[in-house]
């Protein structure tokens, strides 16, 4: 029987050996395990970004894949260590600190368990409480992938109502077809800002490719930027340095500057406080 794939994401970076150590622990459990990395460049301590990146990534892997996400500012405290089986057949091993917000909302949770640390902690690691990524999460996930334990043996179930979640505001459309949402995340390489507004929301509001739009961005209710931008198919549809709105690979509306960094250039951010209002001009 083919063993599930392991996929790791953390905020550890590659500047020291933490990621390698997690790989090594998993390979010591079973040298045949396939291990891949999603990202180890999640912003430090940012469980919101960890949650979004899981949602961005999980659906594109084979069903049964086991994801280990470790952005864990509460390591060593009484925060729960969680194991989830989603309704569509994926597994997530992670601290319960908001990292499961998007998975719970968009994949759904079939079973939520608290990892029994007294049973599933890596042997000889009891003297340290600061590297659960290696000693608890990677180790437990590897044993699950290797078939040494089954999911139900990880620990006791607990109700989804106890899951730590971030607010996930929904986009809305006013009577005059003004669309309102917020920037959920940024593309860290290019500075594009990805909103929670869907392509279907634009269609419902009557916004079509080629329309000129007024874009208003605010942080905590204070307007930071107001600008015109066309709704276009791709970056090359506008001149270099010009703003644009487009549908990204997750079918969400995103804002960008062609061949420039919108977030840095305009000192913008993301998260539920960074709201965006879009209306058609003319």
Secondary structure, 3 states (H helix, E strand, C coil): CCCCCEEEEECCCCCCCHHHHHHHHHHHHCCCCCEEEEECCCCCCCHHHHHHHHHHHHCCCCCCCEEEEECCCCCCCCCCEEEEEECCCCEEEEECCCCCHHHHHHCCEEEEEECCHHHHCCCCCCCCCCCHHHHHHHHHHHHHHHCCCCHHHCCCECCHHHCCCCCCCCCEECCCCCEEEEEEEECCCCCCEEEEEEHHHHHHCCCCCCCEEEEEEEECCEEEEEEEEEECCCHHHCCCCCEEEEECCCCEEEEEECCECHHHHCCCCCCCCEEEEEEECC
